[in-house]
């Protein structure tokens, strides 16, 4: 478990025409993805975020969609730089960008468009150099909900949802990213389930990760428990690592076909699948959806160009949640 500490962040000026707004220092929190909670299983990562129709590009390339680029974020009039552990609101508080550097002392920063800017950020600097067989150095990300007591406006922060309420279409998310050709990182959602509707510390339920893509030889925490599982139109290999603080452990849905973007990804079906297997209790609550990049080495140029989380009741689309059997056993529909 990473120790919480207060970091005095010196926010450097950006080499752009716009002025950079300094961000207040906040306590460091070890939350975040496969590195999120600071748990380091042997030989793997540590496991711990309505768009127009567009084509997602596999293989780690940028998504072909009309969204702001990282360069556009850097040049926006209200640009902010976040270094170390630091947070800043975007989209008028609907989302929060966090530069969650918890496992490295190397310089690493992200840039956002500021409080009134879009739901986007870019990794502007990264000297991360962590071994790929251990935990990452951080998880720069954007989220909706509550992360270690730091909450966004409305949405999941206002209405945490019981797992039992996560019917198909109840919670969906869009994520569009740009990925560089080098470095060691993943492109991942980090979804937190807590035993109570709120918490000011690390969630004590289940961490559910969704790896869209990865590079540099990194892998999810734990071991594979099922392969080629179809959920909501996407196929995954499923990994599981027993938890310490999180009673349900960490479940990682690793896409078998890498992609740089997803549109209306059904978060509820993934959490329900974990619940069906017994990794999350139906009385627990979905409190936070995060998306970003776990960084082991490098990562400058990674960008979230668009992110959204929608709470709705759209008609059923996709496959029902599945019960994932033991290794070597086929998944079955519930």
N, C-alpha and C positions, 0 to 999 in steps of 0.2 A: 504494500500500500504506500503510495507516495504521500509524504507529509505535506500538509497544507502550510503555506507560508505566504507572507506579504512581500510583494516585489515592487520596488520603486522603479517605475518604467520611465526611461527618458525617451520621449517620442521625437524621433529625428525628423528634420524637414525633408519633404519630398522634392525631387528635382523636376517640378512641374510648375506651371504658371499659377495654379491655384494654391491658396494658402492651406496649410495643414492644421487641422484643429487638434489640440492635445486632448487626450482621454484620461480621465481620472483613474488612479490606481485602484485595483480591486484585489481581494484575496485570491491567491492561486488555488485552483481546484484541480484535482487529478482526474476529473471525469473525461470521458471521450472514448470512443471506439475501441477497437481491438486492443487499444492501449488504455482505454478510458479509465478504468478503475485502478490501474496500476498493478494488475495481476499478470505475472509472467510465467505461463506454463512452459515446461521444458521443451526446447526445440521449436518454439513457434512464437507468434506475436503475442502481445499482452492484450487481453480483451477488456477491455474496459473495466436529416437531419431530411386553375384550368388554363393549361397552356394550349396554344394553337397546334394543330396537327403538324408534326415535323418528323423527319427521318433521323433516327438515332444512328450514329456511326459506331461500329464495333472496332475492336483492336486498339482502343486507347486514343483514337483521333478525336478532334473537336467535333461537336455535334453540328450538323448543318441546319441551323435554325437561326431565326432573326432575333438575336439577343445581344446585349451589350458585351463587348469583348473586355478582356483584362485591361487592355490599353485604354479603353473608354473609362473604366473605373478609375484608373490612375489619373486621368486628366479631368475628372469631374470637379466642379467648382467647390464642392464641400468635402473633398477627399480627406480621409482620416487614415492614419497609420497606427496599427496596433502591434506591439512587440512584447516578447515574454509571455506572461499571462495577462490578457487585457480583453475587454469587451466593448462593443459599441453598437447602439441600435441602428437599424436600417428600416426603410419603408415605414417611417414614422412610428417605430416601436413595435410593429407587427412581428418583426424578426430581430434576432440579435446575432451579430458576428462575434465569435470568440477566437482569439489567437491562443489556443490552449496548449502552450508549450510547457509540458510538465516533466518530461524525461530527458531534457537536454539543457545545457548552458550555452550552446552555440547561438549566434545571432540568427533570429528567424522572425520575420514580420509579415503582416498582411496589410493590404490597402482596401478600404471600402469607399463608397461614394458618400458617406456621411449619413446622418440621421434621416434626411429626406431623400436619400439616394435609393437605388433599387436593391433588391434582395440578391446581392452579389458581392464577391470579394476576389482578390488575387493575392497569391503568395508572391510578394515582391522581393523578398530576400530570404535565403535559407542556406546556412552553413552546417546543417544537420549532418552527422556522420556516425549514427548509431549502427552497431552490428545488426544485420538483417535477421539473425537467429534470436534476438532478444526483443525487448519492447521498443516501440517507436519513440521518437523524441517529443512528439506532440500531435495534436489533432486540430489544426485550424479548420473552423467549421462555422456553419450558420444553423440556427435552430428556431423552432417554435415550441413554446411550452416553458418548463422550468428546469434549469440546469443548476443543481446544487443551490437551490433557493433563489437564483437569478432568473426572473420571469419576464416573458414578453407580454405584450398587450393582447387580451382577448384569446380566442381560440382555445387550445389545450390548457393554457395557463388559467383561463377562467373556468373551463369545463373539462377537467380530467375525465377520461372515459373508462368505465369498467371494461375489462377484457370481454366480458359477456356481451357487451354492446357493440363489439367490433364486427358487425355484419359486413358483408361485401359492399364496398363503396362508401362505408362510413367515414374512413380516413384515407385520403389519397394524397400523393405527393408527386411533384414534378422537379426534376433536377437536370440541369444542363451544364456541362463542364468542358474545360479545355485542359488537355494533358500534354506535358512536354515529352520529348523522345528519350530522356535520360532521367536517372534518379531511382530511388527505391521508395515506393509509396503505394497506398491503395486509394481508390475512389469509393467512399463508403458512407452509407447511412449508419447512424448509431441511435437506436430506439430504446427508450428506457421505460420499464414497467416497475411501478412501486407498489408496495403492499397497502399503502394509504394514499389518499388523494393528493397529499402534499408532503414535501420533505425539504429541509434546509441543508441536508448533507447528501452523501451518495445514496442513490436509490437502492432499496433492499429487496427488490423483486427479481427481475430478469433483464439482461441486456441482450437485445436482438440487433444483430448487425446484418447489413445487406451490402456485400461487396459487388460493385458494378464492374470493377476493373482493378488491376494491380500490376506493378512493374518492379523489377530488381530482385526477384526471387523471394519475396515475402509471402507468408501464408497466414491463414486465420489461426486463432488460438485453438488448442485442443486437437481433436482428431475427427476424421470423416465418419459420420454415422449413417449417411444415406447419399446415394448418387442419382442424378438425373430426375429430381423431384420437380414436377410441374405444379406451379402455384400462380394463379392469376395471369397466365399467358407467358410466364418466364420459367426457364428450367434452371435448377440450382443443384449444386453439391452442398450438403448440409454438414456443418462442423459443430461440435459441442465441446465446451470446456466447463468443468465443474466450478462453481463460484465459491468465493470466500465471503465477501460482504453481500453480494447479490445471491439470494437463496436459490434462485432458478438457474444460476450460472450464465454463461454466454453462448448464445446460439448464433451462428453465422450462416446466412444464406449466400453462397458464393455463386454468382452467375456463371453458367458454363459457356455462354457466349458473351465475351466482354463488350461493354458499351460505354459511351461517354455521356449518354443521356437516357432518361426514362421520363415518360409522360403518364400522369395519373397512375403511378405505381400504387397498388392497393396495400397499404401498410397493415390494415386490419386483418387481411387474410394471412399475412406472414406471422403476425402475433398470435392469431388463432391457431395456426399450425403448431407453433411452439406450445401453446396451451393444450392442444389435443394430445400432444406427446407427454404432457405432465411437467413441462419446464416452466410454465407460468400458470398461476391459479386464476380461474375465471372471475374471482372477486377482487383481484388486484386491478391497478389503474394504469392506463397509458398516460404518461405525464409529459413526455418530451420526444420530439422527432428532430434529429440533427443530421447534417450532411456535410461532408468535407473530405479531408485527406489526412490519413495517418502518414506521418513522414518519418522515414528512417534515414534516408540520405538525399540531400539536395531537395528539389521540389519547387525551386523558383520558376514561376510561369504557370503553375497550376492555378486554375481559376474556376470558381462557380459563377456562371454567367446568368443563371436564373434559378430560383428556388421558390417553391410554394408548398404549403400544406393546407388542404381543404377538408373541412368537416361537412359531410353531406349525407344524403340518403339515396344516391343514384341507384338505378336498377342493377341487379346482379349481373356481373360480367366476369368471365373467366372460370376457373375450376374451383370447386369447393376446397376448404382446408383439408389437409391430409394428415394422417397419423404416420409418423416416420418410424419405421421399424429399426431393429438392431442392425449393425453393420452386415451387409450381405443380403438383407431382407428387403423385398420391394416395399415401396410406400403404398398405403391403401387409403382410399377416400373415406372420410367419416360420414 
